[in-house]
Amino acid sequence: MTSANSDDVVVDVKYLNVIFGTKRVVRDVSFSVNRGEIIGIFGISGAGKTTTIRVLTCQIKKKYWIGNVKVTGISPAKKRNHAKILSNIGYVPQLETLNLYYDLKPMTNVETFASTYGLDTNDAKKIAENLFSILDIPEDTWNKKLKNMSGGEKKRVSMALGLIHQPEILFLDEPTTGVDAYKRYSILTYLKKLNRELGTTMFIISHDMECSLVCDRAAIMRNGKLLEFGNPKDLVASLPSNGIMAMFSIEDLNENKIEIVRKYPAVKTLIRTGNEAIEVLLDDFETNISKLVRHMIKKGIKINSMTRATATFRRFFQIRIQEEDEKERREKEEKGQVDKKEKAPEEIKKQDGEKRKNKAKKGKKRGETK
């Protein structure tokens, strides 16, 4: 659910930098989020995604960050604003043990949570009943201890607790972690259902690319930088040939064969996905795929099979990270060459100085001999 009204922005981040000591962990990050959107923040460990969210949720002191940030129209830069911001947002931790009491019943957990927020217990229970109904938590489990519930049920109770005070924004940290693979999609379906029925803006912080399936927009972060921010399908379509790729199975695949394919002019991206498997993105796929196959055969590469597919968001993520890794490597190599050139005169001076010293020593010895 995406709002087209720019006045309906609930999160606005401009040039956010987070610095701990001499280390900058978030670098010039800017984005805005409209009311009712589901936003995915994706990146590997150390990408800066959690740190960015910690700024939005008032968990990092202003002395450690600079930039313009507003959450529900309020700046977390001022400590006096924190209580208001926190009343407008909800948080679902990665581990349910952080916000659930397993020895208590779901409704008792609701009562405990309500008292923390100063909510009326009866009102909180009514809200909980509605949320439990949306999340398909069986009514006969509402009054049994959480420790006797399934992992999926615990996860849904945790999500419900994050919404008891009816926040404008819900932050979810790794919502699919710890859930069986076949249940991950049901968790994502419930998130979409909550978003649709309640209109709650959601941030999903995750390394699980499957979460992009329910996201209106997705952010990709690496080393503190925001690489991409857009609709997942649009991001995939921005790849060469709208993300259409060739999947090859190649006999005795090795680096030499990979380089032959990689260096073909129309090939834009190549990823090795298995012992004998590669995926290739080309410019003008329809025109160039047959030419590439002929080129590979001519070069003695035996193709066991080839299939055509459209890249997933997971593959887009991998490609963008790989591009940045290669860009960084090239920059370091270039910097290394420059450094060598810059240091060369100093090395020459040092060598000249040593030569002069050696000559002086030799001259002195000759004088002593005479």
Contacts in CASP RR format, 6 or more apart in sequence:
PFRMAT RR
TARGET T0000
AUTHOR 0000-0000-0000
METHOD contacts of the structure
MODEL  1
MTSANSDDVVVDVKYLNVIFGTKRVVRDVSFSVNRGEIIGIFGISGAGKT
TTIRVLTCQIKKKYWIGNVKVTGISPAKKRNHAKILSNIGYVPQLETLNL
YYDLKPMTNVETFASTYGLDTNDAKKIAENLFSILDIPEDTWNKKLKNMS
GGEKKRVSMALGLIHQPEILFLDEPTTGVDAYKRYSILTYLKKLNRELGT
TMFIISHDMECSLVCDRAAIMRNGKLLEFGNPKDLVASLPSNGIMAMFSI
EDLNENKIEIVRKYPAVKTLIRTGNEAIEVLLDDFETNISKLVRHMIKKG
IKINSMTRATATFRRFFQIRIQEEDEKERREKEEKGQVDKKEKAPEEIKK
QDGEKRKNKAKKGKKRGETK
1 36 0 8 1.000
1 37 0 8 1.000
1 38 0 8 1.000
1 195 0 8 1.000
1 196 0 8 1.000
1 199 0 8 1.000
1 216 0 8 1.000
2 34 0 8 1.000
2 36 0 8 1.000
2 37 0 8 1.000
2 216 0 8 1.000
2 217 0 8 1.000
3 34 0 8 1.000
3 35 0 8 1.000
3 36 0 8 1.000
3 37 0 8 1.000
4 34 0 8 1.000
5 34 0 8 1.000
6 34 0 8 1.000
8 34 0 8 1.000
8 35 0 8 1.000
9 32 0 8 1.000
9 33 0 8 1.000
9 34 0 8 1.000
9 35 0 8 1.000
10 33 0 8 1.000
10 34 0 8 1.000
10 35 0 8 1.000
10 36 0 8 1.000
10 71 0 8 1.000
10 72 0 8 1.000
10 73 0 8 1.000
10 168 0 8 1.000
10 169 0 8 1.000
10 201 0 8 1.000
11 31 0 8 1.000
11 32 0 8 1.000
11 33 0 8 1.000
11 56 0 8 1.000
11 70 0 8 1.000
11 71 0 8 1.000
11 72 0 8 1.000
11 169 0 8 1.000
11 201 0 8 1.000
12 32 0 8 1.000
12 33 0 8 1.000
12 68 0 8 1.000
12 69 0 8 1.000
12 70 0 8 1.000
12 73 0 8 1.000
13 29 0 8 1.000
13 30 0 8 1.000
13 31 0 8 1.000
13 32 0 8 1.000
13 52 0 8 1.000
13 56 0 8 1.000
13 68 0 8 1.000
13 69 0 8 1.000
13 70 0 8 1.000
14 30 0 8 1.000
14 67 0 8 1.000
14 68 0 8 1.000
14 69 0 8 1.000
15 28 0 8 1.000
15 29 0 8 1.000
15 30 0 8 1.000
15 66 0 8 1.000
15 67 0 8 1.000
15 68 0 8 1.000
16 26 0 8 1.000
16 28 0 8 1.000
16 29 0 8 1.000
16 30 0 8 1.000
16 52 0 8 1.000
16 55 0 8 1.000
16 65 0 8 1.000
16 66 0 8 1.000
16 67 0 8 1.000
16 68 0 8 1.000
16 69 0 8 1.000
17 24 0 8 1.000
17 26 0 8 1.000
17 27 0 8 1.000
17 28 0 8 1.000
17 29 0 8 1.000
17 65 0 8 1.000
17 66 0 8 1.000
17 67 0 8 1.000
18 24 0 8 1.000
18 25 0 8 1.000
18 26 0 8 1.000
18 51 0 8 1.000
18 52 0 8 1.000
18 55 0 8 1.000
18 60 0 8 1.000
18 64 0 8 1.000
18 65 0 8 1.000
19 25 0 8 1.000
19 64 0 8 1.000
19 65 0 8 1.000
19 66 0 8 1.000
20 64 0 8 1.000
24 224 0 8 1.000
25 46 0 8 1.000
25 48 0 8 1.000
25 51 0 8 1.000
25 224 0 8 1.000
26 48 0 8 1.000
26 51 0 8 1.000
26 52 0 8 1.000
26 55 0 8 1.000
26 65 0 8 1.000
26 224 0 8 1.000
27 223 0 8 1.000
27 224 0 8 1.000
27 225 0 8 1.000
28 225 0 8 1.000
29 52 0 8 1.000
29 221 0 8 1.000
29 224 0 8 1.000
29 225 0 8 1.000
29 226 0 8 1.000
30 226 0 8 1.000
31 219 0 8 1.000
31 226 0 8 1.000
31 229 0 8 1.000
33 39 0 8 1.000
33 201 0 8 1.000
33 203 0 8 1.000
33 217 0 8 1.000
34 201 0 8 1.000
35 168 0 8 1.000
35 199 0 8 1.000
35 201 0 8 1.000
36 195 0 8 1.000
36 199 0 8 1.000
36 200 0 8 1.000
36 201 0 8 1.000
36 202 0 8 1.000
37 201 0 8 1.000
37 202 0 8 1.000
37 216 0 8 1.000
37 217 0 8 1.000
38 191 0 8 1.000
38 192 0 8 1.000
38 195 0 8 1.000
38 201 0 8 1.000
38 202 0 8 1.000
38 204 0 8 1.000
38 214 0 8 1.000
38 215 0 8 1.000
38 216 0 8 1.000
39 201 0 8 1.000
39 202 0 8 1.000
39 203 0 8 1.000
39 204 0 8 1.000
39 215 0 8 1.000
39 216 0 8 1.000
39 217 0 8 1.000
39 218 0 8 1.000
39 219 0 8 1.000
40 203 0 8 1.000
40 204 0 8 1.000
40 205 0 8 1.000
40 206 0 8 1.000
40 211 0 8 1.000
40 212 0 8 1.000
40 215 0 8 1.000
40 217 0 8 1.000
40 218 0 8 1.000
40 219 0 8 1.000
41 49 0 8 1.000
41 52 0 8 1.000
41 53 0 8 1.000
41 203 0 8 1.000
41 204 0 8 1.000
41 205 0 8 1.000
41 206 0 8 1.000
41 218 0 8 1.000
41 219 0 8 1.000
41 221 0 8 1.000
42 49 0 8 1.000
42 206 0 8 1.000
42 207 0 8 1.000
42 209 0 8 1.000
42 211 0 8 1.000
42 212 0 8 1.000
42 218 0 8 1.000
42 219 0 8 1.000
42 220 0 8 1.000
42 221 0 8 1.000
42 317 0 8 1.000
43 49 0 8 1.000
43 207 0 8 1.000
43 220 0 8 1.000
43 221 0 8 1.000
43 222 0 8 1.000
43 317 0 8 1.000
44 207 0 8 1.000
44 222 0 8 1.000
44 321 0 8 1.000
45 207 0 8 1.000
46 223 0 8 1.000
46 224 0 8 1.000
47 221 0 8 1.000
47 222 0 8 1.000
47 223 0 8 1.000
47 224 0 8 1.000
48 221 0 8 1.000
48 223 0 8 1.000
48 224 0 8 1.000
49 205 0 8 1.000
49 219 0 8 1.000
49 221 0 8 1.000
50 173 0 8 1.000
50 205 0 8 1.000
51 60 0 8 1.000
51 224 0 8 1.000
52 221 0 8 1.000
53 171 0 8 1.000
53 173 0 8 1.000
53 203 0 8 1.000
53 205 0 8 1.000
54 60 0 8 1.000
55 65 0 8 1.000
55 69 0 8 1.000
55 76 0 8 1.000
56 69 0 8 1.000
56 71 0 8 1.000
56 76 0 8 1.000
56 89 0 8 1.000
56 171 0 8 1.000
56 203 0 8 1.000
57 71 0 8 1.000
57 76 0 8 1.000
57 85 0 8 1.000
57 86 0 8 1.000
57 89 0 8 1.000
57 91 0 8 1.000
57 171 0 8 1.000
58 76 0 8 1.000
58 82 0 8 1.000
58 85 0 8 1.000
58 86 0 8 1.000
62 76 0 8 1.000
62 77 0 8 1.000
62 78 0 8 1.000
62 79 0 8 1.000
68 75 0 8 1.000
69 75 0 8 1.000
69 76 0 8 1.000
69 77 0 8 1.000
71 85 0 8 1.000
71 88 0 8 1.000
71 89 0 8 1.000
71 169 0 8 1.000
72 85 0 8 1.000
72 88 0 8 1.000
72 89 0 8 1.000
72 168 0 8 1.000
72 169 0 8 1.000
74 81 0 8 1.000
74 84 0 8 1.000
74 85 0 8 1.000
74 88 0 8 1.000
75 81 0 8 1.000
76 82 0 8 1.000
76 85 0 8 1.000
87 117 0 8 1.000
87 165 0 8 1.000
87 167 0 8 1.000
88 167 0 8 1.000
88 168 0 8 1.000
88 169 0 8 1.000
89 167 0 8 1.000
89 168 0 8 1.000
89 169 0 8 1.000
89 170 0 8 1.000
89 171 0 8 1.000
90 162 0 8 1.000
90 163 0 8 1.000
90 165 0 8 1.000
90 167 0 8 1.000
90 169 0 8 1.000
90 170 0 8 1.000
90 171 0 8 1.000
91 99 0 8 1.000
91 162 0 8 1.000
91 170 0 8 1.000
91 171 0 8 1.000
91 172 0 8 1.000
91 173 0 8 1.000
92 99 0 8 1.000
92 158 0 8 1.000
92 159 0 8 1.000
92 161 0 8 1.000
92 162 0 8 1.000
92 170 0 8 1.000
92 171 0 8 1.000
92 172 0 8 1.000
92 173 0 8 1.000
92 175 0 8 1.000
93 99 0 8 1.000
93 158 0 8 1.000
93 173 0 8 1.000
94 173 0 8 1.000
94 174 0 8 1.000
94 177 0 8 1.000
96 151 0 8 1.000
96 154 0 8 1.000
96 155 0 8 1.000
96 157 0 8 1.000
96 158 0 8 1.000
99 113 0 8 1.000
99 158 0 8 1.000
99 161 0 8 1.000
99 162 0 8 1.000
100 109 0 8 1.000
100 146 0 8 1.000
100 154 0 8 1.000
100 157 0 8 1.000
100 158 0 8 1.000
100 161 0 8 1.000
101 108 0 8 1.000
101 109 0 8 1.000
101 112 0 8 1.000
101 146 0 8 1.000
102 145 0 8 1.000
102 146 0 8 1.000
102 147 0 8 1.000
103 145 0 8 1.000
103 146 0 8 1.000
103 147 0 8 1.000
104 112 0 8 1.000
104 145 0 8 1.000
104 146 0 8 1.000
105 142 0 8 1.000
105 143 0 8 1.000
105 144 0 8 1.000
105 145 0 8 1.000
105 146 0 8 1.000
106 128 0 8 1.000
106 132 0 8 1.000
106 137 0 8 1.000
106 141 0 8 1.000
106 142 0 8 1.000
106 143 0 8 1.000
106 146 0 8 1.000
106 149 0 8 1.000
106 157 0 8 1.000
106 160 0 8 1.000
107 125 0 8 1.000
107 128 0 8 1.000
107 142 0 8 1.000
107 143 0 8 1.000
109 146 0 8 1.000
109 157 0 8 1.000
109 161 0 8 1.000
110 124 0 8 1.000
110 125 0 8 1.000
110 128 0 8 1.000
110 160 0 8 1.000
110 161 0 8 1.000
110 164 0 8 1.000
111 121 0 8 1.000
111 124 0 8 1.000
111 125 0 8 1.000
113 124 0 8 1.000
113 161 0 8 1.000
113 162 0 8 1.000
113 164 0 8 1.000
114 120 0 8 1.000
114 121 0 8 1.000
114 123 0 8 1.000
114 124 0 8 1.000
114 125 0 8 1.000
114 164 0 8 1.000
115 121 0 8 1.000
117 164 0 8 1.000
117 165 0 8 1.000
119 164 0 8 1.000
119 165 0 8 1.000
124 164 0 8 1.000
127 163 0 8 1.000
127 164 0 8 1.000
127 166 0 8 1.000
128 160 0 8 1.000
128 164 0 8 1.000
131 159 0 8 1.000
131 160 0 8 1.000
131 163 0 8 1.000
131 164 0 8 1.000
131 194 0 8 1.000
132 139 0 8 1.000
132 142 0 8 1.000
132 156 0 8 1.000
132 157 0 8 1.000
132 160 0 8 1.000
134 190 0 8 1.000
134 193 0 8 1.000
134 194 0 8 1.000
134 197 0 8 1.000
134 198 0 8 1.000
135 156 0 8 1.000
135 159 0 8 1.000
135 160 0 8 1.000
135 190 0 8 1.000
135 193 0 8 1.000
135 194 0 8 1.000
136 156 0 8 1.000
136 190 0 8 1.000
137 153 0 8 1.000
137 156 0 8 1.000
137 157 0 8 1.000
137 160 0 8 1.000
141 149 0 8 1.000
141 153 0 8 1.000
146 154 0 8 1.000
146 157 0 8 1.000
149 157 0 8 1.000
151 178 0 8 1.000
151 179 0 8 1.000
152 179 0 8 1.000
152 183 0 8 1.000
152 186 0 8 1.000
152 187 0 8 1.000
155 175 0 8 1.000
155 179 0 8 1.000
155 187 0 8 1.000
156 187 0 8 1.000
156 190 0 8 1.000
159 172 0 8 1.000
159 175 0 8 1.000
159 190 0 8 1.000
159 191 0 8 1.000
159 194 0 8 1.000
162 170 0 8 1.000
163 170 0 8 1.000
163 194 0 8 1.000
163 198 0 8 1.000
163 200 0 8 1.000
166 198 0 8 1.000
167 200 0 8 1.000
168 200 0 8 1.000
168 201 0 8 1.000
169 200 0 8 1.000
169 201 0 8 1.000
169 202 0 8 1.000
169 203 0 8 1.000
170 194 0 8 1.000
170 200 0 8 1.000
170 201 0 8 1.000
170 202 0 8 1.000
170 203 0 8 1.000
171 202 0 8 1.000
171 203 0 8 1.000
171 205 0 8 1.000
172 191 0 8 1.000
172 202 0 8 1.000
172 203 0 8 1.000
172 204 0 8 1.000
172 205 0 8 1.000
173 205 0 8 1.000
174 205 0 8 1.000
174 206 0 8 1.000
174 207 0 8 1.000
174 208 0 8 1.000
175 187 0 8 1.000
175 188 0 8 1.000
175 191 0 8 1.000
175 204 0 8 1.000
175 206 0 8 1.000
175 211 0 8 1.000
176 184 0 8 1.000
176 187 0 8 1.000
176 188 0 8 1.000
176 206 0 8 1.000
176 208 0 8 1.000
176 210 0 8 1.000
176 211 0 8 1.000
177 206 0 8 1.000
177 208 0 8 1.000
179 187 0 8 1.000
184 208 0 8 1.000
184 210 0 8 1.000
185 210 0 8 1.000
185 213 0 8 1.000
188 210 0 8 1.000
188 211 0 8 1.000
188 213 0 8 1.000
188 214 0 8 1.000
189 214 0 8 1.000
191 202 0 8 1.000
191 204 0 8 1.000
191 214 0 8 1.000
192 214 0 8 1.000
194 200 0 8 1.000
194 202 0 8 1.000
195 202 0 8 1.000
195 214 0 8 1.000
204 211 0 8 1.000
204 214 0 8 1.000
204 215 0 8 1.000
209 312 0 8 1.000
209 313 0 8 1.000
209 314 0 8 1.000
209 317 0 8 1.000
210 314 0 8 1.000
212 218 0 8 1.000
212 232 0 8 1.000
212 313 0 8 1.000
212 314 0 8 1.000
213 232 0 8 1.000
215 232 0 8 1.000
216 231 0 8 1.000
217 229 0 8 1.000
217 230 0 8 1.000
217 231 0 8 1.000
217 232 0 8 1.000
218 228 0 8 1.000
218 229 0 8 1.000
218 230 0 8 1.000
218 231 0 8 1.000
218 232 0 8 1.000
218 235 0 8 1.000
218 313 0 8 1.000
219 226 0 8 1.000
219 228 0 8 1.000
219 229 0 8 1.000
219 230 0 8 1.000
220 226 0 8 1.000
220 227 0 8 1.000
220 228 0 8 1.000
220 229 0 8 1.000
220 317 0 8 1.000
220 320 0 8 1.000
220 321 0 8 1.000
221 227 0 8 1.000
222 320 0 8 1.000
222 321 0 8 1.000
222 324 0 8 1.000
223 324 0 8 1.000
227 320 0 8 1.000
227 321 0 8 1.000
227 324 0 8 1.000
228 235 0 8 1.000
228 320 0 8 1.000
232 313 0 8 1.000
232 316 0 8 1.000
235 313 0 8 1.000
235 316 0 8 1.000
236 242 0 8 1.000
236 243 0 8 1.000
236 310 0 8 1.000
236 311 0 8 1.000
236 312 0 8 1.000
236 313 0 8 1.000
236 315 0 8 1.000
236 316 0 8 1.000
237 243 0 8 1.000
239 245 0 8 1.000
239 269 0 8 1.000
239 281 0 8 1.000
239 311 0 8 1.000
239 316 0 8 1.000
239 319 0 8 1.000
240 268 0 8 1.000
240 269 0 8 1.000
240 281 0 8 1.000
240 282 0 8 1.000
240 283 0 8 1.000
240 285 0 8 1.000
241 281 0 8 1.000
241 282 0 8 1.000
241 283 0 8 1.000
241 284 0 8 1.000
241 285 0 8 1.000
241 286 0 8 1.000
242 310 0 8 1.000
243 281 0 8 1.000
243 310 0 8 1.000
243 311 0 8 1.000
244 281 0 8 1.000
244 285 0 8 1.000
244 308 0 8 1.000
244 309 0 8 1.000
244 310 0 8 1.000
244 311 0 8 1.000
245 279 0 8 1.000
245 280 0 8 1.000
245 281 0 8 1.000
245 282 0 8 1.000
245 285 0 8 1.000
245 308 0 8 1.000
245 309 0 8 1.000
245 310 0 8 1.000
245 311 0 8 1.000
245 315 0 8 1.000
246 279 0 8 1.000
246 280 0 8 1.000
246 282 0 8 1.000
246 285 0 8 1.000
246 289 0 8 1.000
246 292 0 8 1.000
246 306 0 8 1.000
246 307 0 8 1.000
246 308 0 8 1.000
247 273 0 8 1.000
247 277 0 8 1.000
247 278 0 8 1.000
247 279 0 8 1.000
247 280 0 8 1.000
247 306 0 8 1.000
247 307 0 8 1.000
247 308 0 8 1.000
247 309 0 8 1.000
248 261 0 8 1.000
248 277 0 8 1.000
248 278 0 8 1.000
248 279 0 8 1.000
248 280 0 8 1.000
248 303 0 8 1.000
248 305 0 8 1.000
248 306 0 8 1.000
249 276 0 8 1.000
249 277 0 8 1.000
249 303 0 8 1.000
249 304 0 8 1.000
249 305 0 8 1.000
249 306 0 8 1.000
250 257 0 8 1.000
250 276 0 8 1.000
250 277 0 8 1.000
250 278 0 8 1.000
250 301 0 8 1.000
250 302 0 8 1.000
250 303 0 8 1.000
250 304 0 8 1.000
251 276 0 8 1.000
251 302 0 8 1.000
251 303 0 8 1.000
251 304 0 8 1.000
252 276 0 8 1.000
252 302 0 8 1.000
253 272 0 8 1.000
253 274 0 8 1.000
253 275 0 8 1.000
253 276 0 8 1.000
253 277 0 8 1.000
253 278 0 8 1.000
257 299 0 8 1.000
257 301 0 8 1.000
258 270 0 8 1.000
258 272 0 8 1.000
258 278 0 8 1.000
260 296 0 8 1.000
260 299 0 8 1.000
260 301 0 8 1.000
261 267 0 8 1.000
261 270 0 8 1.000
261 278 0 8 1.000
261 280 0 8 1.000
261 292 0 8 1.000
261 296 0 8 1.000
261 301 0 8 1.000
262 270 0 8 1.000
264 292 0 8 1.000
264 295 0 8 1.000
266 282 0 8 1.000
266 283 0 8 1.000
266 284 0 8 1.000
266 288 0 8 1.000
266 291 0 8 1.000
266 292 0 8 1.000
267 280 0 8 1.000
267 281 0 8 1.000
267 282 0 8 1.000
267 292 0 8 1.000
268 281 0 8 1.000
268 282 0 8 1.000
268 283 0 8 1.000
269 280 0 8 1.000
269 281 0 8 1.000
269 319 0 8 1.000
269 322 0 8 1.000
269 323 0 8 1.000
270 278 0 8 1.000
270 279 0 8 1.000
270 280 0 8 1.000
270 281 0 8 1.000
271 278 0 8 1.000
271 279 0 8 1.000
271 315 0 8 1.000
271 318 0 8 1.000
271 319 0 8 1.000
271 322 0 8 1.000
272 278 0 8 1.000
273 279 0 8 1.000
276 304 0 8 1.000
279 309 0 8 1.000
279 311 0 8 1.000
279 315 0 8 1.000
280 292 0 8 1.000
281 311 0 8 1.000
281 319 0 8 1.000
282 288 0 8 1.000
282 289 0 8 1.000
282 292 0 8 1.000
289 308 0 8 1.000
293 303 0 8 1.000
293 306 0 8 1.000
296 303 0 8 1.000
297 303 0 8 1.000
311 319 0 8 1.000
END
